Amino acid sequence: MVAALRLSRYAFFPMESAENPAVGIIGGSGLYEIDGIENIEEHEISTPFGSPSDAIIGGEYAGRRVFFLPRHARGHRLLPHELNHRANIYALRSLGVRWIIAVTAVGSLQDEYQPRDILLPDQFFDRTSRRPEHTFFGEGIVAHIAFGDPISTNLRAILYECAKEVHDRSVHDGGTYVNMDGPAFSTRAESNTNRKLGFDVIGMTNLAEAKLAREAEIALATVAMVTDYDCWKVEEEPVTAETVIGHLMANAEAAKRLLAAAIPKVPMTPDWPEHRTLDGALVTDRSLWPSATLEKLKAVLGDRAF
């Protein structure tokens, strides 16, 4: 049960964030139903970039503040291209989130990744068309983040060790996630091209989350739950929404077991490389930052905004 409703506008809680930095979970709407979650509240957040996908579910688990965001809204009401990634990441950062575990459904592009396996990607390939929406910066403040290693190595290592312990299928450490637009699934020509290029799994949402998390100095790692073989494997039925949903229901239970094991192992202090990304990324001199843009980016800029 959700115990309370809190409303906030352009929220940013620097003192609360510094004292008890939080872990964020992006995924399906039922992921917060982990045994042991306490003090559950809903947070309606308004951001300078609009509204996130849904209310954010906050609570406490194993002594940690955790926030759960249903990526496609409860009831799966948003298509991939309708997601407001900037609002989603901004809202989590404003609540003090410094680590994100992104749970996502993917299609397999290689024989060795079978439905209900878990793959923890370490690379992305961008086939999206909405890249201007995948940055917080502009309007007088320029930043170019380093993104050669787009996934947090430390967080991925925690997830790998935990997944091996709790998941009853194969767990694969590393691989390339190719991000397409959707909402239609791939053509067979596209699927075979992605295979020949050496990509491992395909999805429609996660790259933008990783880019924006890096700009917001949040360490992010992805739990890619394999649901199908896309459409390249002609001896298998081509991917359908019905196929994906069937495997998603089973994967949701696996994801909850993994989250329950991993959250307590996330450190209390945000001192990984991802947590100071902007130190070497901001180009525009501080004296030239427009006041309106500075106000807009307070949650992203952190202590640099003051």
SULQUI-V45650 format. One record per backbone hydrogen bond with DSSP energy under -1.0 kcal/mol. CO is the residue of the C=O (numbers start at 0). NH is the residue of the N-H. E is the energy in kcal/mol with one decimal. If there is no record, write none. Layout:
CO_NH_E ; CO_NH_E
//
This chain:
3_41_-2.5 ; 5_43_-2.5 ; 7_45_-1.2 ; 12_16_-2.5 ; 13_17_-2.2 ; 14_18_-2.0 ; 15_19_-1.8 ; 21_97_-2.6 ; 21_98_-1.1 ; 22_66_-2.2 ; 23_100_-2.7 ; 24_68_-3.0 ; 25_102_-3.1 ; 26_70_-2.1 ; 27_30_-1.3 ; 29_32_-1.7 ; 31_33_-1.9 ; 33_36_-2.0 ; 37_59_-2.3 ; 39_2_-2.1 ; 40_57_-3.3 ; 41_5_-2.7 ; 42_55_-2.5 ; 43_7_-2.1 ; 45_9_-2.7 ; 46_49_-1.8 ; 49_46_-1.5 ; 55_42_-2.7 ; 56_67_-3.1 ; 57_40_-2.6 ; 58_65_-2.4 ; 59_37_-2.6 ; 60_63_-2.1 ; 63_60_-2.5 ; 64_22_-2.2 ; 65_58_-2.1 ; 66_24_-2.9 ; 67_56_-2.6 ; 68_26_-1.9 ; 69_72_-1.7 ; 71_76_-1.8 ; 71_77_-1.6 ; 72_75_-2.2 ; 78_81_-1.5 ; 79_82_-1.2 ; 82_84_-1.2 ; 83_87_-2.3 ; 84_88_-2.6 ; 85_89_-2.5 ; 86_90_-2.5 ; 87_91_-1.8 ; 88_92_-2.7 ; 89_93_-2.6 ; 91_96_-2.1 ; 92_95_-1.8 ; 93_12_-1.4 ; 95_21_-2.8 ; 97_218_-2.4 ; 98_23_-3.6 ; 99_220_-2.0 ; 100_25_-1.9 ; 101_222_-3.1 ; 103_224_-3.2 ; 105_226_-2.6 ; 106_201_-2.2 ; 109_112_-1.4 ; 113_116_-2.5 ; 116_225_-2.3 ; 117_171_-2.7 ; 118_223_-2.5 ; 119_173_-2.2 ; 122_176_-2.6 ; 124_178_-2.8 ; 129_132_-1.8 ; 130_133_-2.3 ; 137_140_-1.2 ; 140_137_-2.4 ; 141_282_-2.7 ; 141_283_-1.1 ; 151_155_-2.4 ; 152_156_-2.0 ; 153_157_-1.7 ; 154_158_-2.3 ; 155_159_-2.5 ; 156_160_-2.2 ; 157_161_-2.2 ; 158_162_-2.8 ; 159_163_-2.2 ; 161_165_-1.9 ; 162_166_-2.5 ; 169_117_-2.2 ; 171_119_-2.8 ; 174_121_-2.2 ; 174_122_-1.8 ; 175_199_-2.0 ; 175_200_-2.0 ; 176_124_-2.0 ; 177_202_-2.1 ; 178_126_-2.2 ; 186_190_-2.5 ; 187_191_-2.6 ; 188_192_-2.0 ; 189_193_-2.5 ; 190_194_-1.9 ; 191_195_-2.4 ; 192_196_-1.8 ; 193_198_-2.0 ; 194_197_-1.8 ; 199_108_-2.9 ; 200_177_-2.7 ; 201_106_-2.7 ; 202_179_-2.6 ; 205_209_-2.1 ; 206_210_-2.5 ; 207_211_-2.4 ; 208_212_-2.3 ; 209_213_-2.0 ; 210_214_-1.9 ; 211_215_-2.0 ; 212_217_-2.8 ; 213_216_-1.3 ; 218_99_-2.8 ; 219_151_-2.9 ; 220_101_-2.5 ; 222_103_-2.5 ; 223_118_-2.6 ; 224_105_-2.2 ; 225_115_-3.5 ; 227_107_-3.4 ; 229_238_-1.7 ; 231_233_-1.3 ; 232_235_-2.0 ; 239_243_-2.3 ; 240_244_-2.5 ; 241_245_-1.9 ; 242_246_-1.9 ; 243_247_-2.4 ; 244_248_-1.9 ; 245_249_-1.0 ; 246_250_-2.8 ; 247_251_-2.2 ; 249_253_-1.3 ; 250_254_-2.8 ; 251_255_-2.1 ; 252_256_-1.9 ; 253_257_-2.2 ; 254_258_-2.7 ; 255_259_-2.3 ; 256_260_-1.5 ; 257_261_-2.4 ; 258_262_-2.6 ; 261_264_-1.6 ; 262_265_-1.4 ; 268_270_-1.8 ; 271_274_-1.7 ; 272_275_-1.7 ; 273_276_-1.1 ; 275_278_-1.5 ; 276_279_-1.1 ; 277_281_-1.5 ; 280_143_-2.1 ; 284_287_-2.2 ; 285_288_-1.3 ; 289_293_-2.6 ; 290_294_-2.4 ; 291_295_-1.9 ; 292_296_-1.9 ; 294_297_-1.0 ; 296_300_-3.0 ; 297_301_-1.7 ; 300_303_-1.8 ; 301_304_-1.7 ; 302_305_-1.1
//
